[in-house]
Amino acid sequence: MEDWAGWLLALFNFSIVLMWKHVRSDRKVVQAIWFCIILHHAVAFLNAYVGTVVGAEADAASFHFRGAALATLPVPEWTNGTGMVIYTQFLGSFYRAFGTSLFFGGELSVLAFTLSCVVLVKLVYLLDLGRFRIGIVLLFGLLPSAVIFRSVTLRESWQALFFLLSIYWVVRLRKRPGILIFTFMFMLISAFSMALLHNGLRVYAMYLILTGIYWGIFSRKKDFRWARHVRFLFVGLLFACVIILIQKIGWYLTVGEALEKVENFRKLAVTINSRTSYGVMLDTSSVLGLVKTIPMIFAQYMFAPFPWQVGNVKDIHVLLESMLRFVLLFFAVYSWRRSSAEVRSHYSFLLIVVLGIELMWALGTLNWGTAIRHHVPGYSVIVLLGAPGLILFMQRLHFRMFARGKVSCEKNEQARHMS
């Protein structure tokens, strides 16, 4: 049996939560995270010992078997390939060290989810959202599709972790700069790690780094008093350095090249007949064509299937998650409009980065079956933005219903006494 490492890691996932003071000092947060972890453990267990769970068929099985094959090689193999290759090599290196085990591979993904919960809680306190912490953790940890994808051998759990870590270090850069160079380096490492896991994330990482640097450092009015033109000059120099770096690595694409690749990919993939396909093509022939088609593609990616597109029980589940995502985004925008000053600045940055990653996925996603996986990395920030408004709305709704019920009972009691 080579599953011993998986069982040890399962126990470690519970204990790692207690390593951070902000988390272990709050019993309710620990209980909420542990409850979510138990569900993830259950999926990993079922997938390893009972049978392949829905959502862990093709890609998850492929990653596992390729990683197992790499683990048998006499010499470890590391190459600068695509995100799929790098994740396979990552799995293979752990299988080589601890033994090939599907349960262990799933628990590695659960480890990434557990660390994401810790980072999310730290972000909650950093953004002064502590009173909503339980609701945020539960909304993040209990989304059904995400529970599956974060418990099997898929990249999404690690993509979500490094995306959230990048956001955390940017927010910390602005709110608690401390030793600026270390915070900046941790942000770069997190974004670089995220970029390793998918080709599209390599482009997005550059966008996130530049946006984060400008917002985290140069838009602070109190602590950073450089003139506006000096700020833009510095950001321009940083942009040039990032471009040169990714050119050296071999990741560089111009906007035109990237759009052309996306268009060719969508044209090729749309020839494959799929019931869940969007059926919207990207028009790169003109600026007007882009302006017309990108919003349609983005709306389809974010909210499909629409009610009239539902064809089976699986579609109903995807529809319900799309409705939840719409509600969370609605309250995110609502909270942004009602906020002001520094709070509004935080909401603006988080909206920009999460809509950016969702747009990146939208351009390369052709059906809602694939989209449900691609929503996993950005979902944490959508919850962070939208959950407080949703929780307040539900509390007000419950209070009004309870108050009306109480008034009605009092009136009935008075009528009884009068009679």
TORKOL-4160 file (C-alpha; in steps of 0.2 Angstrom, whole numbers, padded with zeros to 4 digits, m for minus):
419
<pt num="1" X="0000" Y="0000" Z="0000"/>
<pt num="2" X="0007" Y="0017" Z="m0005"/>
<pt num="3" X="m0007" Y="0027" Z="0002"/>
<pt num="4" X="0001" Y="0030" Z="0018"/>
<pt num="5" X="0007" Y="0047" Z="0013"/>
<pt num="6" X="m0010" Y="0052" Z="0008"/>
<pt num="7" X="m0017" Y="0047" Z="0025"/>
<pt num="8" X="m0003" Y="0057" Z="0034"/>
<pt num="9" X="m0006" Y="0072" Z="0023"/>
<pt num="10" X="m0025" Y="0071" Z="0027"/>
<pt num="11" X="m0021" Y="0072" Z="0045"/>
<pt num="12" X="m0008" Y="0086" Z="0042"/>
<pt num="13" X="m0022" Y="0096" Z="0032"/>
<pt num="14" X="m0032" Y="0097" Z="0049"/>
<pt num="15" X="m0017" Y="0102" Z="0059"/>
<pt num="16" X="m0009" Y="0115" Z="0047"/>
<pt num="17" X="m0024" Y="0126" Z="0050"/>
<pt num="18" X="m0018" Y="0129" Z="0068"/>
<pt num="19" X="m0001" Y="0135" Z="0063"/>
<pt num="20" X="m0008" Y="0153" Z="0060"/>
<pt num="21" X="m0013" Y="0164" Z="0075"/>
<pt num="22" X="m0027" Y="0173" Z="0066"/>
<pt num="23" X="m0035" Y="0156" Z="0062"/>
<pt num="24" X="m0032" Y="0146" Z="0078"/>
<pt num="25" X="m0038" Y="0160" Z="0089"/>
<pt num="26" X="m0055" Y="0159" Z="0082"/>
<pt num="27" X="m0064" Y="0142" Z="0086"/>
<pt num="28" X="m0078" Y="0146" Z="0074"/>
<pt num="29" X="m0066" Y="0149" Z="0059"/>
<pt num="30" X="m0057" Y="0133" Z="0063"/>
<pt num="31" X="m0073" Y="0123" Z="0064"/>
<pt num="32" X="m0079" Y="0130" Z="0047"/>
<pt num="33" X="m0063" Y="0126" Z="0038"/>
<pt num="34" X="m0062" Y="0109" Z="0046"/>
<pt num="35" X="m0080" Y="0105" Z="0040"/>
<pt num="36" X="m0075" Y="0110" Z="0022"/>
<pt num="37" X="m0059" Y="0100" Z="0023"/>
<pt num="38" X="m0069" Y="0085" Z="0028"/>
<pt num="39" X="m0080" Y="0086" Z="0013"/>
<pt num="40" X="m0064" Y="0088" Z="0002"/>
<pt num="41" X="m0057" Y="0072" Z="0010"/>
<pt num="42" X="m0073" Y="0063" Z="0007"/>
<pt num="43" X="m0072" Y="0067" Z="m0012"/>
<pt num="44" X="m0053" Y="0062" Z="m0012"/>
<pt num="45" X="m0057" Y="0045" Z="m0003"/>
<pt num="46" X="m0072" Y="0041" Z="m0015"/>
<pt num="47" X="m0062" Y="0045" Z="m0030"/>
<pt num="48" X="m0047" Y="0034" Z="m0024"/>
<pt num="49" X="m0056" Y="0019" Z="m0016"/>
<pt num="50" X="m0074" Y="0018" Z="m0023"/>
<pt num="51" X="m0074" Y="0025" Z="m0040"/>
<pt num="52" X="m0070" Y="0040" Z="m0051"/>
<pt num="53" X="m0081" Y="0054" Z="m0046"/>
<pt num="54" X="m0090" Y="0065" Z="m0058"/>
<pt num="55" X="m0078" Y="0079" Z="m0064"/>
<pt num="56" X="m0062" Y="0068" Z="m0061"/>
<pt num="57" X="m0063" Y="0057" Z="m0077"/>
<pt num="58" X="m0052" Y="0063" Z="m0091"/>
<pt num="59" X="m0040" Y="0077" Z="m0086"/>
<pt num="60" X="m0038" Y="0071" Z="m0068"/>
<pt num="61" X="m0035" Y="0053" Z="m0073"/>
<pt num="62" X="m0023" Y="0059" Z="m0086"/>
<pt num="63" X="m0012" Y="0069" Z="m0074"/>
<pt num="64" X="m0012" Y="0055" Z="m0062"/>
<pt num="65" X="m0006" Y="0042" Z="m0074"/>
<pt num="66" X="0007" Y="0053" Z="m0082"/>
<pt num="67" X="0014" Y="0058" Z="m0065"/>
<pt num="68" X="0015" Y="0040" Z="m0061"/>
<pt num="69" X="0024" Y="0036" Z="m0077"/>
<pt num="70" X="0037" Y="0050" Z="m0073"/>
<pt num="71" X="0039" Y="0044" Z="m0056"/>
<pt num="72" X="0046" Y="0027" Z="m0063"/>
<pt num="73" X="0059" Y="0036" Z="m0074"/>
<pt num="74" X="0077" Y="0033" Z="m0067"/>
<pt num="75" X="0081" Y="0051" Z="m0068"/>
<pt num="76" X="0069" Y="0065" Z="m0063"/>
<pt num="77" X="0063" Y="0075" Z="m0078"/>
<pt num="78" X="0060" Y="0094" Z="m0077"/>
<pt num="79" X="0057" Y="0104" Z="m0093"/>
<pt num="80" X="0050" Y="0121" Z="m0096"/>
<pt num="81" X="0034" Y="0116" Z="m0105"/>
<pt num="82" X="0016" Y="0120" Z="m0104"/>
<pt num="83" X="0006" Y="0121" Z="m0088"/>
<pt num="84" X="0000" Y="0104" Z="m0090"/>
<pt num="85" X="0018" Y="0097" Z="m0092"/>
<pt num="86" X="0024" Y="0107" Z="m0077"/>
<pt num="87" X="0009" Y="0101" Z="m0066"/>
<pt num="88" X="0012" Y="0083" Z="m0072"/>
<pt num="89" X="0031" Y="0084" Z="m0067"/>
<pt num="90" X="0025" Y="0091" Z="m0050"/>
<pt num="91" X="0014" Y="0076" Z="m0047"/>
<pt num="92" X="0028" Y="0065" Z="m0053"/>
<pt num="93" X="0041" Y="0072" Z="m0041"/>
<pt num="94" X="0030" Y="0069" Z="m0026"/>
<pt num="95" X="0025" Y="0051" Z="m0032"/>
<pt num="96" X="0044" Y="0047" Z="m0034"/>
<pt num="97" X="0047" Y="0053" Z="m0016"/>
<pt num="98" X="0032" Y="0046" Z="m0007"/>
<pt num="99" X="0025" Y="0033" Z="m0019"/>
<pt num="100" X="0012" Y="0033" Z="m0032"/>
<pt num="101" X="m0006" Y="0035" Z="m0025"/>
<pt num="102" X="m0022" Y="0042" Z="m0032"/>
<pt num="103" X="m0027" Y="0046" Z="m0014"/>
<pt num="104" X="m0011" Y="0055" Z="m0011"/>
<pt num="105" X="m0013" Y="0065" Z="m0027"/>
<pt num="106" X="m0030" Y="0070" Z="m0022"/>
<pt num="107" X="m0024" Y="0075" Z="m0004"/>
<pt num="108" X="m0010" Y="0086" Z="m0012"/>
<pt num="109" X="m0025" Y="0096" Z="m0020"/>
<pt num="110" X="m0034" Y="0097" Z="m0003"/>
<pt num="111" X="m0018" Y="0104" Z="0004"/>
<pt num="112" X="m0018" Y="0118" Z="m0008"/>
<pt num="113" X="m0037" Y="0121" Z="m0004"/>
<pt num="114" X="m0032" Y="0121" Z="0015"/>
<pt num="115" X="m0019" Y="0134" Z="0012"/>
<pt num="116" X="m0031" Y="0144" Z="0002"/>
<pt num="117" X="m0043" Y="0144" Z="0017"/>
<pt num="118" X="m0029" Y="0151" Z="0028"/>
<pt num="119" X="m0024" Y="0165" Z="0015"/>
<pt num="120" X="m0043" Y="0169" Z="0013"/>
<pt num="121" X="m0045" Y="0171" Z="0032"/>
<pt num="122" X="m0029" Y="0182" Z="0032"/>
<pt num="123" X="m0036" Y="0193" Z="0018"/>
<pt num="124" X="m0053" Y="0194" Z="0027"/>
<pt num="125" X="m0045" Y="0202" Z="0042"/>
<pt num="126" X="m0033" Y="0213" Z="0031"/>
<pt num="127" X="m0048" Y="0220" Z="0023"/>
<pt num="128" X="m0058" Y="0222" Z="0039"/>
<pt num="129" X="m0071" Y="0210" Z="0035"/>
<pt num="130" X="m0069" Y="0199" Z="0051"/>
<pt num="131" X="m0088" Y="0199" Z="0055"/>
<pt num="132" X="m0092" Y="0190" Z="0039"/>
<pt num="133" X="m0078" Y="0178" Z="0040"/>
<pt num="134" X="m0088" Y="0162" Z="0043"/>
<pt num="135" X="m0100" Y="0165" Z="0029"/>
<pt num="136" X="m0085" Y="0169" Z="0017"/>
<pt num="137" X="m0076" Y="0153" Z="0022"/>
<pt num="138" X="m0092" Y="0142" Z="0020"/>
<pt num="139" X="m0097" Y="0150" Z="0003"/>
<pt num="140" X="m0079" Y="0148" Z="m0003"/>
<pt num="141" X="m0077" Y="0130" Z="0004"/>
<pt num="142" X="m0094" Y="0122" Z="0000"/>
<pt num="143" X="m0097" Y="0126" Z="m0018"/>
<pt num="144" X="m0101" Y="0108" Z="m0025"/>
<pt num="145" X="m0091" Y="0109" Z="m0041"/>
<pt num="146" X="m0076" Y="0117" Z="m0033"/>
<pt num="147" X="m0076" Y="0104" Z="m0019"/>
<pt num="148" X="m0074" Y="0090" Z="m0033"/>
<pt num="149" X="m0061" Y="0099" Z="m0043"/>
<pt num="150" X="m0051" Y="0104" Z="m0027"/>
<pt num="151" X="m0050" Y="0086" Z="m0021"/>
<pt num="152" X="m0043" Y="0077" Z="m0037"/>
<pt num="153" X="m0027" Y="0078" Z="m0047"/>
<pt num="154" X="m0031" Y="0094" Z="m0056"/>
<pt num="155" X="m0022" Y="0110" Z="m0057"/>
<pt num="156" X="m0036" Y="0122" Z="m0052"/>
<pt num="157" X="m0033" Y="0120" Z="m0033"/>
<pt num="158" X="m0015" Y="0126" Z="m0035"/>
<pt num="159" X="m0020" Y="0139" Z="m0047"/>
<pt num="160" X="m0033" Y="0146" Z="m0035"/>
<pt num="161" X="m0020" Y="0146" Z="m0021"/>
<pt num="162" X="m0007" Y="0156" Z="m0030"/>
<pt num="163" X="m0019" Y="0168" Z="m0037"/>
<pt num="164" X="m0026" Y="0171" Z="m0020"/>
<pt num="165" X="m0008" Y="0172" Z="m0013"/>
<pt num="166" X="m0004" Y="0185" Z="m0026"/>
<pt num="167" X="m0019" Y="0196" Z="m0021"/>
<pt num="168" X="m0014" Y="0194" Z="m0003"/>
<pt num="169" X="0003" Y="0201" Z="m0005"/>
<pt num="170" X="m0003" Y="0215" Z="m0016"/>
<pt num="171" X="m0016" Y="0220" Z="m0003"/>
<pt num="172" X="m0002" Y="0219" Z="0011"/>
<pt num="173" X="0009" Y="0229" Z="0000"/>
<pt num="174" X="m0003" Y="0243" Z="0001"/>
<pt num="175" X="m0010" Y="0241" Z="0019"/>
<pt num="176" X="0006" Y="0235" Z="0028"/>
<pt num="177" X="0021" Y="0238" Z="0017"/>
<pt num="178" X="0033" Y="0234" Z="0031"/>
<pt num="179" X="0049" Y="0228" Z="0022"/>
<pt num="180" X="0044" Y="0233" Z="0005"/>
<pt num="181" X="0056" Y="0222" Z="m0005"/>
<pt num="182" X="0051" Y="0206" Z="0004"/>
<pt num="183" X="0033" Y="0209" Z="0001"/>
<pt num="184" X="0036" Y="0213" Z="m0017"/>
<pt num="185" X="0047" Y="0197" Z="m0019"/>
<pt num="186" X="0033" Y="0186" Z="m0012"/>
<pt num="187" X="0021" Y="0194" Z="m0023"/>
<pt num="188" X="0032" Y="0190" Z="m0038"/>
<pt num="189" X="0035" Y="0172" Z="m0033"/>
<pt num="190" X="0016" Y="0169" Z="m0030"/>
<pt num="191" X="0012" Y="0176" Z="m0048"/>
<pt num="192" X="0026" Y="0167" Z="m0056"/>
<pt num="193" X="0020" Y="0150" Z="m0048"/>
<pt num="194" X="0003" Y="0154" Z="m0054"/>
<pt num="195" X="0009" Y="0157" Z="m0071"/>
<pt num="196" X="0018" Y="0140" Z="m0072"/>
<pt num="197" X="0002" Y="0131" Z="m0071"/>
<pt num="198" X="m0007" Y="0137" Z="m0087"/>
<pt num="199" X="m0001" Y="0146" Z="m0103"/>
<pt num="200" X="m0015" Y="0158" Z="m0101"/>
<pt num="201" X="m0010" Y="0163" Z="m0084"/>
<pt num="202" X="0007" Y="0167" Z="m0090"/>
<pt num="203" X="m0001" Y="0182" Z="m0099"/>
<pt num="204" X="m0012" Y="0186" Z="m0085"/>
<pt num="205" X="0002" Y="0186" Z="m0072"/>
<pt num="206" X="0010" Y="0201" Z="m0081"/>
<pt num="207" X="m0006" Y="0210" Z="m0080"/>
<pt num="208" X="m0008" Y="0206" Z="m0062"/>
<pt num="209" X="0010" Y="0211" Z="m0057"/>
<pt num="210" X="0009" Y="0228" Z="m0066"/>
<pt num="211" X="m0009" Y="0232" Z="m0059"/>
<pt num="212" X="m0003" Y="0226" Z="m0042"/>
<pt num="213" X="0013" Y="0236" Z="m0042"/>
<pt num="214" X="0004" Y="0252" Z="m0047"/>
<pt num="215" X="m0011" Y="0250" Z="m0035"/>
<pt num="216" X="m0001" Y="0243" Z="m0021"/>
<pt num="217" X="0013" Y="0256" Z="m0021"/>
<pt num="218" X="0010" Y="0271" Z="m0032"/>
<pt num="219" X="m0008" Y="0275" Z="m0028"/>
<pt num="220" X="m0005" Y="0277" Z="m0010"/>
<pt num="221" X="m0007" Y="0296" Z="m0007"/>
<pt num="222" X="m0001" Y="0296" Z="0012"/>
<pt num="223" X="0015" Y="0286" Z="0011"/>
<pt num="224" X="0020" Y="0289" Z="m0007"/>
<pt num="225" X="0022" Y="0306" Z="m0013"/>
<pt num="226" X="0030" Y="0305" Z="m0030"/>
<pt num="227" X="0023" Y="0316" Z="m0044"/>
<pt num="228" X="0011" Y="0307" Z="m0056"/>
<pt num="229" X="0022" Y="0308" Z="m0071"/>
<pt num="230" X="0036" Y="0300" Z="m0061"/>
<pt num="231" X="0025" Y="0286" Z="m0055"/>
<pt num="232" X="0020" Y="0282" Z="m0073"/>
<pt num="233" X="0038" Y="0283" Z="m0079"/>
<pt num="234" X="0043" Y="0270" Z="m0065"/>
<pt num="235" X="0028" Y="0259" Z="m0070"/>
<pt num="236" X="0034" Y="0260" Z="m0088"/>
<pt num="237" X="0051" Y="0254" Z="m0083"/>
<pt num="238" X="0044" Y="0240" Z="m0073"/>
<pt num="239" X="0033" Y="0235" Z="m0088"/>
<pt num="240" X="0048" Y="0235" Z="m0099"/>
<pt num="241" X="0058" Y="0224" Z="m0087"/>
<pt num="242" X="0043" Y="0212" Z="m0086"/>
<pt num="243" X="0042" Y="0211" Z="m0105"/>
<pt num="244" X="0061" Y="0207" Z="m0106"/>
<pt num="245" X="0060" Y="0194" Z="m0093"/>
<pt num="246" X="0046" Y="0185" Z="m0101"/>
<pt num="247" X="0054" Y="0186" Z="m0118"/>
<pt num="248" X="0069" Y="0178" Z="m0111"/>
<pt num="249" X="0059" Y="0164" Z="m0103"/>
<pt num="250" X="0049" Y="0162" Z="m0119"/>
<pt num="251" X="0032" Y="0167" Z="m0113"/>
<pt num="252" X="0030" Y="0183" Z="m0123"/>
<pt num="253" X="0015" Y="0186" Z="m0134"/>
<pt num="254" X="0009" Y="0203" Z="m0142"/>
<pt num="255" X="m0009" Y="0207" Z="m0140"/>
<pt num="256" X="m0012" Y="0204" Z="m0158"/>
<pt num="257" X="m0003" Y="0187" Z="m0157"/>
<pt num="258" X="m0013" Y="0182" Z="m0142"/>
<pt num="259" X="m0029" Y="0186" Z="m0150"/>
<pt num="260" X="m0025" Y="0177" Z="m0166"/>
<pt num="261" X="m0021" Y="0162" Z="m0156"/>
<pt num="262" X="m0037" Y="0163" Z="m0146"/>
<pt num="263" X="m0047" Y="0165" Z="m0163"/>
<pt num="264" X="m0039" Y="0150" Z="m0171"/>
<pt num="265" X="m0041" Y="0140" Z="m0156"/>
<pt num="266" X="m0060" Y="0144" Z="m0155"/>
<pt num="267" X="m0062" Y="0141" Z="m0173"/>
<pt num="268" X="m0054" Y="0124" Z="m0172"/>
<pt num="269" X="m0063" Y="0119" Z="m0156"/>
<pt num="270" X="m0080" Y="0125" Z="m0162"/>
<pt num="271" X="m0079" Y="0111" Z="m0176"/>
<pt num="272" X="m0081" Y="0099" Z="m0162"/>
<pt num="273" X="m0100" Y="0097" Z="m0160"/>
<pt num="274" X="m0104" Y="0099" Z="m0141"/>
<pt num="275" X="m0121" Y="0102" Z="m0133"/>
<pt num="276" X="m0114" Y="0114" Z="m0121"/>
<pt num="277" X="m0105" Y="0125" Z="m0133"/>
<pt num="278" X="m0108" Y="0144" Z="m0133"/>
<pt num="279" X="m0108" Y="0146" Z="m0151"/>
<pt num="280" X="m0101" Y="0163" Z="m0151"/>
<pt num="281" X="m0085" Y="0167" Z="m0161"/>
<pt num="282" X="m0072" Y="0180" Z="m0157"/>
<pt num="283" X="m0070" Y="0193" Z="m0171"/>
<pt num="284" X="m0053" Y="0200" Z="m0172"/>
<pt num="285" X="m0055" Y="0207" Z="m0189"/>
<pt num="286" X="m0058" Y="0225" Z="m0182"/>
<pt num="287" X="m0059" Y="0234" Z="m0166"/>
<pt num="288" X="m0078" Y="0235" Z="m0168"/>
<pt num="289" X="m0078" Y="0216" Z="m0170"/>
<pt num="290" X="m0069" Y="0214" Z="m0154"/>
<pt num="291" X="m0080" Y="0227" Z="m0145"/>
<pt num="292" X="m0095" Y="0217" Z="m0151"/>
<pt num="293" X="m0090" Y="0199" Z="m0148"/>
<pt num="294" X="m0080" Y="0200" Z="m0132"/>
<pt num="295" X="m0094" Y="0206" Z="m0121"/>
<pt num="296" X="m0105" Y="0192" Z="m0128"/>
<pt num="297" X="m0091" Y="0179" Z="m0125"/>
<pt num="298" X="m0089" Y="0185" Z="m0107"/>
<pt num="299" X="m0107" Y="0185" Z="m0103"/>
<pt num="300" X="m0109" Y="0167" Z="m0110"/>
<pt num="301" X="m0094" Y="0161" Z="m0100"/>
<pt num="302" X="m0099" Y="0169" Z="m0083"/>
<pt num="303" X="m0118" Y="0165" Z="m0083"/>
<pt num="304" X="m0121" Y="0150" Z="m0096"/>
<pt num="305" X="m0131" Y="0139" Z="m0096"/>
<pt num="306" X="m0146" Y="0151" Z="m0096"/>
<pt num="307" X="m0163" Y="0143" Z="m0091"/>
<pt num="308" X="m0168" Y="0139" Z="m0109"/>
<pt num="309" X="m0152" Y="0130" Z="m0112"/>
<pt num="310" X="m0154" Y="0117" Z="m0098"/>
<pt num="311" X="m0154" Y="0100" Z="m0105"/>
<pt num="312" X="m0151" Y="0088" Z="m0091"/>
<pt num="313" X="m0148" Y="0087" Z="m0072"/>
<pt num="314" X="m0130" Y="0092" Z="m0073"/>
<pt num="315" X="m0135" Y="0108" Z="m0082"/>
<pt num="316" X="m0147" Y="0112" Z="m0068"/>
<pt num="317" X="m0132" Y="0111" Z="m0056"/>
<pt num="318" X="m0121" Y="0122" Z="m0067"/>
<pt num="319" X="m0136" Y="0135" Z="m0069"/>
<pt num="320" X="m0138" Y="0136" Z="m0050"/>
<pt num="321" X="m0119" Y="0140" Z="m0048"/>
<pt num="322" X="m0121" Y="0153" Z="m0062"/>
<pt num="323" X="m0135" Y="0161" Z="m0052"/>
<pt num="324" X="m0125" Y="0161" Z="m0036"/>
<pt num="325" X="m0110" Y="0169" Z="m0046"/>
<pt num="326" X="m0122" Y="0182" Z="m0053"/>
<pt num="327" X="m0129" Y="0186" Z="m0036"/>
<pt num="328" X="m0111" Y="0188" Z="m0028"/>
<pt num="329" X="m0105" Y="0199" Z="m0042"/>
<pt num="330" X="m0121" Y="0210" Z="m0040"/>
<pt num="331" X="m0117" Y="0212" Z="m0022"/>
<pt num="332" X="m0099" Y="0215" Z="m0026"/>
<pt num="333" X="m0103" Y="0229" Z="m0038"/>
<pt num="334" X="m0117" Y="0236" Z="m0026"/>
<pt num="335" X="m0104" Y="0236" Z="m0011"/>
<pt num="336" X="m0091" Y="0245" Z="m0022"/>
<pt num="337" X="m0104" Y="0258" Z="m0027"/>
<pt num="338" X="m0109" Y="0261" Z="m0009"/>
<pt num="339" X="m0091" Y="0262" Z="m0002"/>
<pt num="340" X="m0079" Y="0277" Z="m0002"/>
<pt num="341" X="m0061" Y="0282" Z="0000"/>
<pt num="342" X="m0049" Y="0267" Z="0004"/>
<pt num="343" X="m0062" Y="0254" Z="0005"/>
<pt num="344" X="m0068" Y="0258" Z="m0013"/>
<pt num="345" X="m0050" Y="0258" Z="m0019"/>
<pt num="346" X="m0048" Y="0240" Z="m0012"/>
<pt num="347" X="m0065" Y="0235" Z="m0020"/>
<pt num="348" X="m0059" Y="0243" Z="m0036"/>
<pt num="349" X="m0043" Y="0233" Z="m0037"/>
<pt num="350" X="m0051" Y="0216" Z="m0032"/>
<pt num="351" X="m0064" Y="0219" Z="m0046"/>
<pt num="352" X="m0051" Y="0223" Z="m0059"/>
<pt num="353" X="m0040" Y="0208" Z="m0055"/>
<pt num="354" X="m0055" Y="0195" Z="m0054"/>
<pt num="355" X="m0064" Y="0202" Z="m0069"/>
<pt num="356" X="m0047" Y="0201" Z="m0078"/>
<pt num="357" X="m0044" Y="0183" Z="m0074"/>
<pt num="358" X="m0062" Y="0178" Z="m0079"/>
<pt num="359" X="m0060" Y="0188" Z="m0096"/>
<pt num="360" X="m0044" Y="0178" Z="m0099"/>
<pt num="361" X="m0053" Y="0162" Z="m0096"/>
<pt num="362" X="m0068" Y="0167" Z="m0106"/>
<pt num="363" X="m0058" Y="0170" Z="m0122"/>
<pt num="364" X="m0051" Y="0152" Z="m0122"/>
<pt num="365" X="m0067" Y="0143" Z="m0115"/>
<pt num="366" X="m0080" Y="0136" Z="m0128"/>
<pt num="367" X="m0092" Y="0127" Z="m0117"/>
<pt num="368" X="m0100" Y="0128" Z="m0099"/>
<pt num="369" X="m0093" Y="0111" Z="m0095"/>
<pt num="370" X="m0075" Y="0118" Z="m0096"/>
<pt num="371" X="m0080" Y="0135" Z="m0089"/>
<pt num="372" X="m0086" Y="0127" Z="m0072"/>
<pt num="373" X="m0068" Y="0122" Z="m0069"/>
<pt num="374" X="m0060" Y="0138" Z="m0075"/>
<pt num="375" X="m0071" Y="0148" Z="m0062"/>
<pt num="376" X="m0062" Y="0139" Z="m0048"/>
<pt num="377" X="m0047" Y="0151" Z="m0047"/>
<pt num="378" X="m0056" Y="0167" Z="m0047"/>
<pt num="379" X="m0071" Y="0161" Z="m0036"/>
<pt num="380" X="m0062" Y="0166" Z="m0019"/>
<pt num="381" X="m0061" Y="0184" Z="m0024"/>
<pt num="382" X="m0079" Y="0184" Z="m0030"/>
<pt num="383" X="m0084" Y="0177" Z="m0013"/>
<pt num="384" X="m0073" Y="0190" Z="m0004"/>
<pt num="385" X="m0081" Y="0204" Z="m0013"/>
<pt num="386" X="m0099" Y="0198" Z="m0014"/>
<pt num="387" X="m0102" Y="0188" Z="0002"/>
<pt num="388" X="m0103" Y="0203" Z="0014"/>
<pt num="389" X="m0117" Y="0211" Z="0004"/>
<pt num="390" X="m0126" Y="0195" Z="0002"/>
<pt num="391" X="m0125" Y="0191" Z="0021"/>
<pt num="392" X="m0131" Y="0208" Z="0026"/>
<pt num="393" X="m0146" Y="0207" Z="0013"/>
<pt num="394" X="m0151" Y="0190" Z="0020"/>
<pt num="395" X="m0149" Y="0196" Z="0038"/>
<pt num="396" X="m0161" Y="0211" Z="0034"/>
<pt num="397" X="m0173" Y="0200" Z="0025"/>
<pt num="398" X="m0173" Y="0188" Z="0040"/>
<pt num="399" X="m0176" Y="0202" Z="0052"/>
<pt num="400" X="m0190" Y="0209" Z="0042"/>
<pt num="401" X="m0199" Y="0192" Z="0040"/>
<pt num="402" X="m0196" Y="0189" Z="0059"/>
<pt num="403" X="m0202" Y="0206" Z="0064"/>
<pt num="404" X="m0218" Y="0205" Z="0053"/>
<pt num="405" X="m0222" Y="0187" Z="0061"/>
<pt num="406" X="m0219" Y="0194" Z="0078"/>
<pt num="407" X="m0231" Y="0209" Z="0075"/>
<pt num="408" X="m0244" Y="0197" Z="0067"/>
<pt num="409" X="m0243" Y="0186" Z="0083"/>
<pt num="410" X="m0246" Y="0201" Z="0094"/>
<pt num="411" X="m0261" Y="0207" Z="0084"/>
<pt num="412" X="m0269" Y="0189" Z="0085"/>
<pt num="413" X="m0265" Y="0189" Z="0104"/>
<pt num="414" X="m0274" Y="0206" Z="0106"/>
<pt num="415" X="m0289" Y="0200" Z="0096"/>
<pt num="416" X="m0290" Y="0184" Z="0106"/>
<pt num="417" X="m0290" Y="0194" Z="0123"/>
<pt num="418" X="m0303" Y="0207" Z="0116"/>
<pt num="419" X="m0315" Y="0193" Z="0111"/>
